[in-house]
Amino acid sequence: MEVSLVDYKIPWAAGILEGEGCFSLFRRPDKPHLTTCAVHCEMTDEDTVNDLQKALGVGKIYYRSNEKRGKRKPSWILSIQKEKEVFNTLLRVMPFLKSRRLEKARELFDAIESKGLERWL
C-alpha cells in the first residue's frame, strides 16, 4: 500500500511543535481584561518554519536577526494568534502531543472553548 506524504503533514507538524513549539495563554499589558492565545515556533531553519506554516495552513512568519543577543543565529518564528486559527490548529495537533505540551494545549483549548464554539460551527 502506498501512502502519500500529505497523510503525514499534521503528525509531522505536531512533532515540530512538540519539540520547538510554544502554546501560550497570556494577558496583554495594554488590555488586561482580555486573554490572548497563541501558538509559536521559533527555529533557525527557515525552510522548516516555512514547511510548518504550509502544513498547518495558518499563521505568519517573522524574521528575528538576533543581533542584540550576541552571536546567535538569525531565526524565523511561525506565529499563530488568530483565535480561530489557534483553535483549529489545536484540534489537529493535540492527538499527537505528549503530556507536557498536551497540558498547555488543553489550557488554550479550554480558554477558547469557554468563549463559545458556536460562532465557528
PAVO-728666 format. One record per atom (N, C-alpha, C, O, CB): residue in one letter; y, z, x negated. Coordinates in pm, whole numbers, padded with zeros to 5 digits, always signed. Glycine has a CB too. Layout:
AYZX;...
REM end
This chain:
M-00118+00000-00085;M+00000+00000+00000;M+00124+00000-00089;M+00136+00082-00180;M+00000+00123+00096;E+00214-00089-00063;E+00337-00098-00141;E+00448-00018-00072;E+00468-00029+00049;E+00380-00246-00160;V+00517+00062-00149;V+00624+00146-00095;V+00756+00100-00155;V+00766+00079-00276;V+00599+00297-00125;S+00855+00084-00071;S+00988+00041-00115;S+01063+00157-00179;S+01046+00273-00140;S+01069-00016+00003;L+01146+00125-00278;L+01230+00228-00339;L+01327+00287-00238;L+01372+00400-00255;L+01306+00172-00458;V+01360+00212-00134;V+01451+00262-00030;V+01392+00388+00033;V+01467+00477+00075;V+01475+00154+00078;D+01259+00396+00042;D+01194+00512+00102;D+01220+00640+00024;D+01203+00750+00077;D+01045+00487+00113;Y+01262+00626-00101;Y+01280+00742-00187;Y+01426+00782-00206;Y+01452+00878-00279;Y+01219+00715-00319;K+01520+00713-00146;K+01660+00741-00179;K+01705+00880-00136;K+01781+00943-00209;K+01748+00637-00116;I+01664+00929-00022;I+01708+01062+00022;I+01637+01172-00056;I+01703+01267-00099;I+01683+01079+00171;P+01505+01165-00075;P+01444+01268-00162;P+01502+01266-00303;P+01520+01371-00364;P+01291+01248-00168;W+01530+01147-00356;W+01592+01137-00489;W+01728+01204-00488;W+01760+01283-00578;W+01605+00989-00533;A+01810+01173-00386;A+01944+01233-00376;A+01935+01384-00364;A+02015+01457-00423;A+02020+01174-00254;A+01838+01433-00287;A+01819+01577-00274;A+01784+01639-00409;A+01830+01749-00440;A+01708+01609-00171;G+01705+01569-00488;G+01670+01619-00620;G+01790+01628-00712;G+01804+01724-00788;G+01564+01531-00683;I+01878+01529-00705;I+02001+01533-00784;I+02088+01651-00739;I+02140+01725-00822;I+02080+01399-00771;L+02103+01668-00608;L+02183+01780-00556;L+02118+01913-00588;L+02188+02012-00611;L+02202+01766-00405;E+01986+01918-00590;E+01915+02041-00625;E+01950+02084-00768;E+01969+02202-00795;E+01762+02022-00612;G+01957+01987-00857;G+01983+02018-00997;G+02130+02029-01034;G+02167+02113-01115;G+01920+01917-01081;E+02213+01944-00975;E+02353+01935-01017;E+02453+01955-00904;E+02573+01952-00927;E+02377+01802-01080;G+02405+01976-00783;G+02493+01984-00667;G+02550+02122-00643;G+02505+02222-00698;G+02422+01939-00546;C+02650+02124-00557;C+02715+02248-00516;C+02740+02240-00366;C+02804+02146-00318;C+02849+02273-00596;F+02691+02337-00294;F+02713+02347-00150;F+02810+02462-00130;F+02775+02577-00156;F+02579+02370-00069;S+02932+02433-00086;S+03031+02540-00081;S+03095+02554+00057;S+03115+02457+00131;S+03138+02516-00184;L+03125+02678+00087;L+03191+02719+00210;L+03307+02807+00166;L+03285+02912+00104;L+03092+02795+00312;F+03429+02767+00196;F+03543+02844+00146;F+03662+02835+00242;F+03669+02749+00328;F+03584+02795+00007;R+03753+02928+00222;R+03878+02930+00298;R+03988+02878+00207;R+04002+02923+00093;R+03911+03074+00352;R+04064+02786+00258;R+04174+02730+00179;R+04290+02828+00176;R+04323+02889+00278;R+04220+02594+00237;P+04354+02845+00059;P+04467+02937+00048;P+04583+02901+00141;P+04653+02989+00191;P+04517+02941-00095;D+04602+02771+00164;D+04712+02728+00250;D+04680+02737+00399;D+04770+02731+00482;D+04751+02587+00215;K+04550+02753+00434;K+04508+02765+00574;K+04394+02866+00582;K+04279+02828+00605;K+04465+02626+00632;P+04423+02995+00563;P+04317+03096+00556;P+04237+03112+00685;P+04128+03169+00683;P+04376+03228+00519;H+04289+03062+00796;H+04216+03072+00923;H+04110+02963+00937;H+04029+02969+01030;H+04313+03065+01040;L+04110+02864+00847;L+04013+02755+00852;L+03906+02770+00745;L+03936+02808+00631;L+04084+02620+00837;T+03783+02741+00782;T+03673+02740+00686;T+03645+02594+00652;T+03635+02510+00741;T+03546+02811+00743;T+03632+02566+00524;T+03605+02430+00478;T+03467+02425+00415;T+03429+02513+00339;T+03713+02384+00377;C+03393+02321+00448;C+03260+02299+00393;C+03265+02177+00302;C+03337+02081+00330;C+03155+02280+00506;A+03188+02181+00194;A+03185+02067+00103;A+03053+02061+00029;A+02987+02162+00006;A+03301+02073+00005;V+03018+01940-00009;V+02906+01915-00099;V+02964+01839-00217;V+03030+01737-00199;V+02787+01835-00029;H+02940+01890-00338;H+02991+01826-00459;H+02877+01806-00558;H+02778+01879-00558;H+03103+01911-00522;C+02894+01705-00641;C+02803+01685-00753;C+02885+01628-00868;C+02943+01520-00855;C+02684+01590-00715;E+02888+01699-00980;E+02964+01655-01097;E+02868+01627-01211;E+02784+01710-01246;E+03069+01762-01138;M+02884+01508-01269;M+02798+01467-01380;M+02875+01382-01478;M+02979+01325-01444;M+02675+01391-01328;T+02825+01374-01600;T+02887+01286-01700;T+02829+01145-01693;T+02878+01055-01763;T+02867+01344-01840;D+02729+01124-01612;D+02668+00992-01594;D+02727+00924-01471;D+02686+00951-01358;D+02513+01003-01581;E+02823+00835-01494;E+02892+00769-01384;E+02795+00690-01296;E+02807+00692-01173;E+02999+00676-01438;D+02700+00621-01357;D+02608+00540-01278;D+02524+00624-01183;D+02495+00581-01071;D+02518+00460-01370;T+02484+00742-01225;T+02404+00829-01138;T+02487+00879-01021;T+02438+00887-00908;T+02349+00948-01218;V+02613+00914-01045;V+02702+00958-00937;V+02726+00843-00839;V+02728+00864-00717;V+02837+01010-00994;N+02743+00721-00890;N+02759+00605-00802;N+02633+00581-00719;N+02642+00553-00599;N+02791+00479-00885;D+02516+00593-00782;D+02391+00576-00708;D+02373+00685-00602;D+02320+00659-00494;D+02272+00577-00805;L+02416+00806-00633;L+02407+00916-00537;L+02493+00886-00414;L+02450+00905-00301;L+02452+01049-00601;Q+02614+00839-00438;Q+02702+00803-00326;Q+02640+00691-00242;Q+02645+00696-00119;Q+02841+00760-00378;K+02582+00592-00307;K+02517+00482-00233;K+02399+00533-00152;K+02379+00492-00038;K+02471+00372-00331;A+02320+00621-00211;A+02202+00675-00141;A+02241+00754-00017;A+02177+00743+00087;A+02120+00763-00236;L+02347+00834-00030;L+02391+00917+00083;L+02482+00842+00178;L+02490+00874+00297;L+02462+01041+00031;G+02551+00742+00127;G+02639+00660+00211;G+02768+00728+00252;G+02835+00683+00345;G+02566+00619+00333;V+02805+00836+00184;V+02926+00910+00218;V+02992+00965+00093;V+02934+00963-00015;V+02895+01023+00317;G+03112+01015+00109;G+03183+01085+00002;G+03272+00994-00080;G+03269+00872-00069;G+03085+01151-00088;K+03352+01059-00163;K+03442+00990-00255;K+03410+01034-00397;K+03365+01147-00420;K+03592+01019-00220;I+03433+00944-00491;I+03408+00975-00631;I+03542+00992-00702;I+03633+00910-00688;I+03323+00865-00698;Y+03551+01100-00778;Y+03671+01130-00856;Y+03635+01137-01005;Y+03527+01182-01042;Y+03735+01264-00808;Y+03727+01091-01087;Y+03710+01096-01232;Y+03781+01219-01287;Y+03892+01250-01243;Y+03763+00967-01299;R+03719+01288-01381;R+03781+01403-01447;R+03773+01378-01598;R+03664+01366-01654;R+03710+01539-01407;S+03888+01370-01663;S+03890+01340-01806;S+03841+01456-01891;S+03788+01434-02000;S+04029+01301-01848;N+03859+01578-01844;N+03820+01700-01916;N+03895+01717-02048;N+03850+01793-02135;N+03671+01698-01942;E+04007+01650-02065;E+04086+01663-02188;E+04131+01806-02211;E+04136+01853-02324;E+04207+01571-02183;K+04164+01875-02104;K+04213+02013-02116;K+04100+02112-02141;K+04125+02230-02163;K+04289+02052-01991;R+03977+02065-02138;R+03862+02153-02154;R+03797+02137-02292;R+03678+02163-02308;R+03759+02124-02045;G+03873+02095-02390;G+03820+02083-02526;G+03749+01951-02546;G+03797+01846-02504;G+03724+02196-02555;K+03635+01957-02612;K+03563+01835-02649;K+03458+01794-02545;K+03362+01724-02578;K+03496+01855-02783;R+03475+01836-02424;R+03380+01800-02320;R+03393+01653-02283;R+03501+01595-02291;R+03400+01886-02196;K+03283+01595-02242;K+03281+01455-02200;K+03354+01441-02066;K+03363+01537-01989;K+03135+01402-02189;P+03404+01322-02038;P+03458+01296-01903;P+03345+01307-01801;P+03227+01290-01834;P+03526+01154-01897;S+03381+01336-01677;S+03280+01347-01572;S+03328+01280-01445;S+03446+01250-01428;S+03246+01495-01545;W+03233+01256-01357;W+03260+01198-01226;W+03207+01295-01122;W+03101+01355-01139;W+03195+01055-01211;I+03281+01308-01014;I+03247+01405-00909;I+03232+01332-00777;I+03324+01265-00731;I+03355+01516-00898;L+03115+01345-00715;L+03099+01300-00578;L+03140+01417-00491;L+03084+01527-00502;L+02951+01252-00547;S+03236+01394-00405;S+03287+01499-00317;S+03270+01456-00172;S+03323+01352-00130;S+03436+01530-00349;I+03197+01536-00097;I+03178+01512+00047;I+03244+01629+00118;I+03198+01742+00110;I+03024+01500+00086;Q+03355+01600+00189;Q+03431+01707+00252;Q+03453+01689+00401;Q+03486+01785+00471;Q+03563+01720+00185;K+03435+01568+00451;K+03450+01548+00595;K+03334+01620+00663;K+03218+01598+00629;K+03453+01396+00633;E+03367+01703+00759;E+03268+01791+00821;E+03147+01714+00875;E+03033+01756+00856;E+03332+01870+00933;K+03172+01603+00941;K+03062+01524+00997;K+02973+01469+00885;K+02851+01467+00898;K+03117+01408+01083;E+03033+01425+00775;E+02957+01373+00662;E+02878+01484+00593;E+02764+01462+00551;E+03050+01305+00561;V+02937+01602+00580;V+02866+01715+00522;V+02745+01749+00610;V+02634+01767+00560;V+02960+01839+00507;F+02767+01757+00740;F+02661+01791+00834;F+02546+01691+00826;F+02429+01731+00816;F+02716+01796+00976;N+02579+01562+00829;N+02475+01459+00825;N+02402+01458+00690;N+02282+01433+00684;N+02536+01322+00852;T+02475+01484+00582;T+02411+01494+00450;T+02313+01610+00448;T+02201+01597+00399;T+02517+01511+00339;L+02355+01724+00501;L+02267+01841+00506;L+02140+01812+00586;L+02030+01848+00544;L+02340+01961+00567;L+02155+01747+00700;L+02038+01714+00782;L+01938+01631+00704;L+01817+01648+00719;L+02082+01638+00909;R+01987+01542+00621;R+01900+01450+00547;R+01836+01514+00424;R+01721+01483+00392;R+01978+01330+00506;V+01908+01602+00355;V+01855+01653+00227;V+01787+01790+00239;V+01706+01825+00153;V+01966+01661+00126;M+01818+01867+00340;M+01764+02003+00349;M+01611+02010+00344;M+01558+02105+00287;M+01811+02067+00476;P+01538+01914+00402;P+01391+01924+00394;P+01336+01918+00251;P+01221+01954+00228;P+01330+01814+00475;F+01417+01873+00157;F+01370+01854+00020;F+01424+01959-00078;F+01390+01955-00196;F+01409+01718-00027;L+01507+02052-00031;L+01568+02151-00119;L+01478+02272-00139;L+01399+02306-00051;L+01703+02195-00064;K+01490+02336-00252;K+01419+02461-00281;K+01502+02579-00229;K+01614+02560-00182;K+01391+02476-00435;S+01447+02698-00238;S+01503+02814-00169;S+01649+02845-00202;S+01727+02873-00111;S+01420+02933-00201;R+01689+02842-00329;R+01826+02882-00363;R+01928+02786-00305;R+02024+02828-00240;R+01842+02890-00516;R+01909+02657-00327;R+02002+02558-00271;R+01990+02551-00119;R+02089+02531-00049;R+01976+02419-00333;L+01870+02567-00069;L+01849+02562+00075;L+01927+02673+00145;L+01982+02652+00253;L+01701+02573+00109;E+01931+02791+00084;E+02006+02903+00142;E+02155+02867+00154;E+02216+02893+00258;E+01989+03030+00055;K+02213+02808+00049;K+02354+02768+00053;K+02375+02656+00155;K+02474+02656+00228;K+02403+02723-00087;A+02283+02561+00159;A+02294+02450+00254;A+02289+02503+00397;A+02361+02454+00484;A+02182+02346+00230;R+02204+02601+00423;R+02195+02659+00557;R+02324+02731+00597;R+02364+02728+00713;R+02077+02757+00564;E+02390+02796+00500;E+02519+02859+00530;E+02619+02755+00580;E+02688+02778+00679;E+02575+02931+00403;L+02625+02642+00513;L+02715+02535+00555;L+02675+02482+00690;L+02759+02465+00779;L+02717+02422+00452;F+02546+02455+00706;F+02494+02402+00831;F+02528+02494+00948;F+02576+02449+01052;F+02342+02382+00822;D+02503+02624+00929;D+02532+02721+01035;D+02680+02729+01067;D+02718+02741+01183;D+02481+02859+00995;A+02765+02721+00964;A+02910+02726+00985;A+02956+02606+01068;A+03039+02620+01157;A+02984+02730+00850;I+02902+02490+01037;I+02940+02369+01112;I+02881+02374+01252;I+02949+02343+01349;I+02892+02241+01038;E+02756+02415+01262;E+02689+02422+01391;E+02760+02518+01486;E+02765+02494+01606;E+02544+02464+01372;S+02815+02627+01433;S+02882+02725+01517;S+03008+02669+01583;S+03056+02723+01683;S+02918+02848+01435;K+03060+02560+01527;K+03178+02497+01584;K+03143+02405+01702;K+03232+02362+01776;K+03251+02417+01477;G+03015+02377+01719;G+02970+02296+01831;G+02929+02155+01789;G+03012+02076+01744;G+03079+02288+01935;L+02801+02127+01803;L+02748+01997+01762;L+02772+01887+01865;L+02765+01769+01832;L+02601+02008+01735;E+02801+01925+01986;E+02809+01825+02094;E+02914+01718+02067;E+02906+01608+02122;E+02840+01894+02225;R+03012+01747+01984;R+03116+01646+01957;R+03062+01530+01873;R+03127+01426+01863;R+03235+01710+01886;W+02943+01547+01811;W+02889+01439+01730;W+02766+01375+01793;W+02716+01275+01742;W+02855+01490+01593;L+02716+01433+01902;L+02592+01380+01963;L+02625+01275+02066;L+02534+01219+02128;L+02510+01492+02028;
REM end
